[in-house]
Amino acid sequence: MNVTIYHNPRCSKSRQALELLHEHGIEPTIVEYLKNPPGQKDLKVLLDRLEMEPRDLMRKQEAAYRENRLDDPGLTRDQLIAALTEHPILLERPIVVTDEAAVVGRPPEKILDIL
C-alpha cells in the first residue's frame, strides 16, 4: 500500500500521525508541505479525495487566513485553492493519503480508518 503524509514536523498531531504509521509498519512518503507546497492541481485532486472544499481544509486561526480575508463568502473555490498554494501554513494537518482514500488526521487516530 502506498501511503503519503502531508507533514509538518513542528506539529504534534502530525508527529503523532507519523508515529502511528510507523507503529503499523508503514513507511510513508513524507511531504513536508511547508517546504514543498502542493500546487493548485495537486490541491484540487487532494480536496476531491478528501471530499472537502478548500475552506474546510484551512486553519482559520492562522494570521494568513485573517490577513487575506479568506472568510469572504464571495471568494471562489479557485481563489481559495490559490490562497492555500500561496500560504501552505493554512493547510490543516496531517493529511494522509493511500491508494484508496485520504483523511485529515485530527485526531491522529483517524488515519487508522483508511489503513
Backbone as JSON Lines, residues from 0, in Angstrom:
{"i":0,"aa":"M","n":[0.85,-1.18,0.0],"ca":[0.0,0.0,0.0],"c":[0.9,1.24,0.0]}
{"i":1,"aa":"N","n":[0.61,2.15,-0.91],"ca":[1.32,3.43,-0.94],"c":[0.63,4.4,0.01]}
{"i":2,"aa":"V","n":[1.41,5.02,0.88],"ca":[0.87,5.97,1.84],"c":[1.73,7.23,1.79]}
{"i":3,"aa":"T","n":[1.05,8.37,1.72],"ca":[1.72,9.67,1.74],"c":[1.16,10.47,2.91]}
{"i":4,"aa":"I","n":[2.05,11.15,3.61],"ca":[1.61,12.03,4.69],"c":[2.09,13.44,4.39]}
{"i":5,"aa":"Y","n":[1.15,14.38,4.38],"ca":[1.49,15.8,4.3],"c":[1.77,16.2,5.73]}
{"i":6,"aa":"H","n":[3.03,16.49,5.99],"ca":[3.57,16.52,7.34],"c":[4.22,17.86,7.67]}
{"i":7,"aa":"N","n":[3.99,18.3,8.9],"ca":[4.7,19.44,9.46],"c":[5.39,18.93,10.72]}
{"i":8,"aa":"P","n":[6.72,18.78,10.68],"ca":[7.42,18.19,11.83],"c":[7.29,19.01,13.11]}
{"i":9,"aa":"R","n":[6.88,20.25,13.02],"ca":[6.71,21.08,14.22],"c":[5.34,20.89,14.86]}
{"i":10,"aa":"C","n":[4.45,20.17,14.2],"ca":[3.08,19.97,14.68],"c":[2.99,18.64,15.44]}
{"i":11,"aa":"S","n":[2.52,18.69,16.67],"ca":[2.45,17.48,17.48],"c":[1.48,16.45,16.89]}
{"i":12,"aa":"K","n":[0.36,16.89,16.34],"ca":[-0.6,15.95,15.74],"c":[0.0,15.27,14.52]}
{"i":13,"aa":"S","n":[0.77,16.02,13.75],"ca":[1.42,15.46,12.58],"c":[2.48,14.43,13.0]}
{"i":14,"aa":"R","n":[3.24,14.76,14.03],"ca":[4.24,13.82,14.54],"c":[3.57,12.56,15.08]}
{"i":15,"aa":"Q","n":[2.43,12.72,15.77],"ca":[1.71,11.56,16.31],"c":[1.19,10.67,15.18]}
{"i":16,"aa":"A","n":[0.7,11.29,14.11],"ca":[0.19,10.51,12.98],"c":[1.33,9.73,12.32]}
{"i":17,"aa":"L","n":[2.47,10.36,12.15],"ca":[3.62,9.68,11.56],"c":[4.06,8.52,12.45]}
{"i":18,"aa":"E","n":[4.04,8.72,13.74],"ca":[4.4,7.66,14.68],"c":[3.41,6.49,14.57]}
{"i":19,"aa":"L","n":[2.12,6.8,14.46],"ca":[1.11,5.75,14.3],"c":[1.36,4.92,13.04]}
{"i":20,"aa":"L","n":[1.71,5.6,11.96],"ca":[2.01,4.88,10.72],"c":[3.19,3.94,10.94]}
{"i":21,"aa":"H","n":[4.23,4.45,11.57],"ca":[5.41,3.62,11.84],"c":[5.05,2.43,12.74]}
{"i":22,"aa":"E","n":[4.21,2.67,13.74],"ca":[3.8,1.58,14.64],"c":[3.06,0.48,13.9]}
{"i":23,"aa":"H","n":[2.42,0.85,12.78],"ca":[1.69,-0.13,11.98],"c":[2.53,-0.66,10.82]}
{"i":24,"aa":"G","n":[3.83,-0.43,10.91],"ca":[4.76,-0.97,9.92],"c":[4.72,-0.27,8.58]}
{"i":25,"aa":"I","n":[4.23,0.95,8.56],"ca":[4.11,1.7,7.31],"c":[5.18,2.78,7.26]}
{"i":26,"aa":"E","n":[5.93,2.77,6.19],"ca":[6.93,3.82,5.95],"c":[6.38,4.7,4.83]}
{"i":27,"aa":"P","n":[5.72,5.8,5.2],"ca":[5.06,6.62,4.19],"c":[6.04,7.52,3.43]}
{"i":28,"aa":"T","n":[5.58,7.99,2.31],"ca":[6.26,9.1,1.64],"c":[5.89,10.34,2.43]}
{"i":29,"aa":"I","n":[6.89,11.08,2.85],"ca":[6.66,12.26,3.68],"c":[6.8,13.51,2.81]}
{"i":30,"aa":"V","n":[5.74,14.3,2.79],"ca":[5.75,15.57,2.07],"c":[5.73,16.67,3.13]}
{"i":31,"aa":"E","n":[6.85,17.33,3.3],"ca":[6.88,18.49,4.2],"c":[6.33,19.66,3.41]}
{"i":32,"aa":"Y","n":[5.01,19.83,3.52],"ca":[4.3,20.75,2.65],"c":[4.68,22.22,2.83]}
{"i":33,"aa":"L","n":[5.3,22.58,3.96],"ca":[5.75,23.96,4.11],"c":[6.99,24.22,3.26]}
{"i":34,"aa":"K","n":[7.8,23.17,3.07],"ca":[9.0,23.29,2.22],"c":[8.66,23.04,0.75]}
{"i":35,"aa":"N","n":[7.74,22.14,0.51],"ca":[7.34,21.74,-0.84],"c":[5.83,21.75,-0.95]}
{"i":36,"aa":"P","n":[5.23,22.94,-1.02],"ca":[3.77,23.02,-1.04],"c":[3.18,22.39,-2.3]}
{"i":37,"aa":"P","n":[2.03,21.76,-2.15],"ca":[1.35,21.21,-3.33],"c":[0.87,22.35,-4.23]}
{"i":38,"aa":"G","n":[0.9,22.08,-5.53],"ca":[0.39,23.06,-6.49],"c":[-1.12,23.04,-6.53]}
{"i":39,"aa":"Q","n":[-1.69,23.95,-7.3],"ca":[-3.14,24.05,-7.37],"c":[-3.77,22.77,-7.92]}
{"i":40,"aa":"K","n":[-3.17,22.18,-8.93],"ca":[-3.71,20.94,-9.49],"c":[-3.7,19.83,-8.44]}
{"i":41,"aa":"D","n":[-2.58,19.7,-7.73],"ca":[-2.48,18.68,-6.68],"c":[-3.49,18.92,-5.57]}
{"i":42,"aa":"L","n":[-3.69,20.19,-5.21],"ca":[-4.66,20.51,-4.16],"c":[-6.08,20.14,-4.59]}
{"i":43,"aa":"K","n":[-6.4,20.39,-5.85],"ca":[-7.74,20.04,-6.34],"c":[-7.96,18.53,-6.24]}
{"i":44,"aa":"V","n":[-6.95,17.75,-6.62],"ca":[-7.05,16.29,-6.52],"c":[-7.19,15.88,-5.05]}
{"i":45,"aa":"L","n":[-6.37,16.48,-4.2],"ca":[-6.41,16.16,-2.77],"c":[-7.77,16.5,-2.17]}
{"i":46,"aa":"L","n":[-8.3,17.67,-2.49],"ca":[-9.62,18.06,-1.98],"c":[-10.7,17.09,-2.45]}
{"i":47,"aa":"D","n":[-10.6,16.67,-3.7],"ca":[-11.58,15.7,-4.21],"c":[-11.47,14.38,-3.46]}
{"i":48,"aa":"R","n":[-10.25,13.93,-3.21],"ca":[-10.04,12.67,-2.47],"c":[-10.58,12.78,-1.05]}
{"i":49,"aa":"L","n":[-10.41,13.97,-0.45],"ca":[-10.88,14.19,0.92],"c":[-12.38,14.47,0.97]}
{"i":50,"aa":"E","n":[-12.97,14.75,-0.2],"ca":[-14.37,15.16,-0.29],"c":[-14.61,16.41,0.57]}
{"i":51,"aa":"M","n":[-13.71,17.38,0.38],"ca":[-13.76,18.63,1.14],"c":[-13.69,19.82,0.18]}
{"i":52,"aa":"E","n":[-14.11,20.94,0.68],"ca":[-13.94,22.2,-0.03],"c":[-12.71,22.9,0.57]}
{"i":53,"aa":"P","n":[-12.11,23.83,-0.16],"ca":[-10.87,24.46,0.31],"c":[-10.96,25.05,1.72]}
{"i":54,"aa":"R","n":[-12.04,25.73,1.99],"ca":[-12.16,26.38,3.3],"c":[-12.2,25.35,4.43]}
{"i":55,"aa":"D","n":[-12.72,24.15,4.14],"ca":[-12.77,23.07,5.14],"c":[-11.38,22.59,5.51]}
{"i":56,"aa":"L","n":[-10.42,22.81,4.63],"ca":[-9.05,22.33,4.84],"c":[-8.14,23.44,5.37]}
{"i":57,"aa":"M","n":[-8.73,24.61,5.64],"ca":[-7.94,25.76,6.09],"c":[-7.93,25.88,7.61]}
{"i":58,"aa":"R","n":[-6.76,26.25,8.11],"ca":[-6.6,26.56,9.52],"c":[-7.01,28.02,9.72]}
{"i":59,"aa":"K","n":[-8.22,28.2,10.16],"ca":[-8.81,29.55,10.23],"c":[-8.21,30.43,11.31]}
{"i":60,"aa":"Q","n":[-7.48,29.84,12.25],"ca":[-6.86,30.64,13.32],"c":[-5.53,31.25,12.89]}
{"i":61,"aa":"E","n":[-5.02,30.86,11.71],"ca":[-3.75,31.4,11.23],"c":[-3.91,32.86,10.8]}
{"i":62,"aa":"A","n":[-2.87,33.64,11.04],"ca":[-2.88,35.05,10.66],"c":[-3.13,35.22,9.17]}
{"i":63,"aa":"A","n":[-2.56,34.35,8.35],"ca":[-2.73,34.46,6.9],"c":[-4.2,34.35,6.5]}
{"i":64,"aa":"Y","n":[-4.99,33.61,7.25],"ca":[-6.42,33.49,6.97],"c":[-7.11,34.84,7.17]}
{"i":65,"aa":"R","n":[-6.82,35.46,8.29],"ca":[-7.43,36.77,8.59],"c":[-6.89,37.85,7.67]}
{"i":66,"aa":"E","n":[-5.58,37.9,7.52],"ca":[-4.93,38.95,6.74],"c":[-5.38,38.95,5.28]}
{"i":67,"aa":"N","n":[-5.69,37.78,4.76],"ca":[-6.11,37.67,3.36],"c":[-7.64,37.61,3.21]}
{"i":68,"aa":"R","n":[-8.32,37.82,4.33],"ca":[-9.79,37.87,4.35],"c":[-10.4,36.65,3.64]}
{"i":69,"aa":"L","n":[-9.89,35.5,4.01],"ca":[-10.34,34.28,3.37],"c":[-11.7,33.81,3.86]}
{"i":70,"aa":"D","n":[-12.26,34.52,4.82],"ca":[-13.63,34.23,5.27],"c":[-14.66,34.88,4.35]}
{"i":71,"aa":"D","n":[-14.23,35.66,3.37],"ca":[-15.11,36.34,2.43],"c":[-15.91,35.3,1.63]}
{"i":72,"aa":"P","n":[-17.24,35.25,1.8],"ca":[-18.04,34.24,1.1],"c":[-18.04,34.42,-0.42]}
{"i":73,"aa":"G","n":[-17.58,35.57,-0.9],"ca":[-17.54,35.82,-2.33],"c":[-16.35,35.2,-3.03]}
{"i":74,"aa":"L","n":[-15.4,34.66,-2.27],"ca":[-14.22,34.05,-2.89],"c":[-14.6,32.73,-3.55]}
{"i":75,"aa":"T","n":[-14.06,32.51,-4.72],"ca":[-14.36,31.28,-5.45],"c":[-13.49,30.14,-4.94]}
{"i":76,"aa":"R","n":[-13.85,28.94,-5.34],"ca":[-13.07,27.75,-4.99],"c":[-11.64,27.91,-5.49]}
{"i":77,"aa":"D","n":[-11.49,28.37,-6.74],"ca":[-10.15,28.54,-7.31],"c":[-9.35,29.6,-6.55]}
{"i":78,"aa":"Q","n":[-9.99,30.65,-6.11],"ca":[-9.29,31.68,-5.33],"c":[-8.82,31.12,-3.99]}
{"i":79,"aa":"L","n":[-9.64,30.3,-3.36],"ca":[-9.26,29.69,-2.09],"c":[-8.13,28.68,-2.27]}
{"i":80,"aa":"I","n":[-8.19,27.92,-3.35],"ca":[-7.1,26.98,-3.64],"c":[-5.81,27.74,-3.9]}
{"i":81,"aa":"A","n":[-5.89,28.84,-4.61],"ca":[-4.71,29.67,-4.86],"c":[-4.14,30.18,-3.54]}
{"i":82,"aa":"A","n":[-5.0,30.54,-2.61],"ca":[-4.54,31.02,-1.29],"c":[-3.83,29.9,-0.54]}
{"i":83,"aa":"L","n":[-4.34,28.68,-0.62],"ca":[-3.68,27.55,0.03],"c":[-2.3,27.29,-0.58]}
{"i":84,"aa":"T","n":[-2.2,27.48,-1.88],"ca":[-0.92,27.3,-2.56],"c":[0.07,28.38,-2.14]}
{"i":85,"aa":"E","n":[-0.42,29.58,-2.04],"ca":[0.44,30.72,-1.67],"c":[0.81,30.71,-0.2]}
{"i":86,"aa":"H","n":[-0.08,30.21,0.64],"ca":[0.12,30.2,2.1],"c":[-0.08,28.78,2.62]}
{"i":87,"aa":"P","n":[0.87,27.87,2.39],"ca":[0.67,26.47,2.81],"c":[0.51,26.29,4.31]}
{"i":88,"aa":"I","n":[0.89,27.28,5.1],"ca":[0.68,27.2,6.56],"c":[-0.81,27.04,6.88]}
{"i":89,"aa":"L","n":[-1.66,27.42,5.93],"ca":[-3.1,27.33,6.14],"c":[-3.63,25.91,6.05]}
{"i":90,"aa":"L","n":[-2.87,25.0,5.46],"ca":[-3.33,23.62,5.32],"c":[-3.47,22.94,6.67]}
{"i":91,"aa":"E","n":[-4.63,22.36,6.87],"ca":[-4.84,21.53,8.06],"c":[-3.92,20.33,7.95]}
{"i":92,"aa":"R","n":[-3.46,19.84,9.06],"ca":[-2.51,18.74,9.05],"c":[-2.75,17.82,10.23]}
{"i":93,"aa":"P","n":[-2.27,16.62,10.08],"ca":[-1.66,15.99,8.92],"c":[-2.73,15.48,7.96]}
{"i":94,"aa":"I","n":[-2.35,15.31,6.72],"ca":[-3.22,14.68,5.73],"c":[-2.52,13.4,5.32]}
{"i":95,"aa":"V","n":[-3.25,12.3,5.37],"ca":[-2.7,11.01,4.98],"c":[-3.5,10.51,3.78]}
{"i":96,"aa":"V","n":[-2.77,10.08,2.77],"ca":[-3.38,9.62,1.52],"c":[-2.88,8.21,1.22]}
{"i":97,"aa":"T","n":[-3.82,7.33,0.91],"ca":[-3.48,5.98,0.44],"c":[-3.97,5.85,-1.0]}
{"i":98,"aa":"D","n":[-3.78,4.67,-1.58],"ca":[-4.28,4.43,-2.93],"c":[-5.8,4.52,-2.99]}
{"i":99,"aa":"E","n":[-6.43,4.26,-1.86],"ca":[-7.89,4.16,-1.83],"c":[-8.61,5.36,-1.22]}
{"i":100,"aa":"A","n":[-7.94,6.09,-0.32],"ca":[-8.65,7.12,0.44],"c":[-7.68,8.18,0.95]}
{"i":101,"aa":"A","n":[-8.27,9.19,1.55],"ca":[-7.49,10.26,2.18],"c":[-8.26,10.75,3.4]}
{"i":102,"aa":"V","n":[-7.5,11.25,4.38],"ca":[-8.13,11.74,5.6],"c":[-7.23,12.78,6.26]}
{"i":103,"aa":"V","n":[-7.88,13.73,6.93],"ca":[-7.15,14.67,7.79],"c":[-7.04,13.98,9.15]}
{"i":104,"aa":"G","n":[-5.83,13.85,9.64],"ca":[-5.58,13.13,10.88],"c":[-5.8,13.96,12.13]}
{"i":105,"aa":"R","n":[-7.01,14.42,12.32],"ca":[-7.39,15.16,13.52],"c":[-8.62,14.49,14.1]}
{"i":106,"aa":"P","n":[-8.49,13.74,15.12],"ca":[-7.28,13.36,15.83],"c":[-6.45,12.38,15.01]}
{"i":107,"aa":"P","n":[-5.19,12.2,15.37],"ca":[-4.31,11.33,14.58],"c":[-4.86,9.92,14.37]}
{"i":108,"aa":"E","n":[-5.63,9.41,15.3],"ca":[-6.18,8.06,15.19],"c":[-7.11,7.91,13.98]}
{"i":109,"aa":"K","n":[-7.61,9.01,13.43],"ca":[-8.49,8.93,12.26],"c":[-7.79,8.29,11.08]}
{"i":110,"aa":"I","n":[-6.46,8.37,11.05],"ca":[-5.76,7.79,9.9],"c":[-5.89,6.28,9.88]}
{"i":111,"aa":"L","n":[-6.14,5.68,11.03],"ca":[-6.3,4.21,11.08],"c":[-7.51,3.76,10.28]}
{"i":112,"aa":"D","n":[-8.5,4.63,10.1],"ca":[-9.7,4.29,9.36],"c":[-9.42,3.97,7.89]}
{"i":113,"aa":"I","n":[-8.31,4.51,7.34],"ca":[-8.06,4.3,5.92],"c":[-6.92,3.32,5.66]}
{"i":114,"aa":"L","n":[-6.35,2.76,6.71],"ca":[-5.24,1.83,6.53],"c":[-5.74,0.41,6.33]}
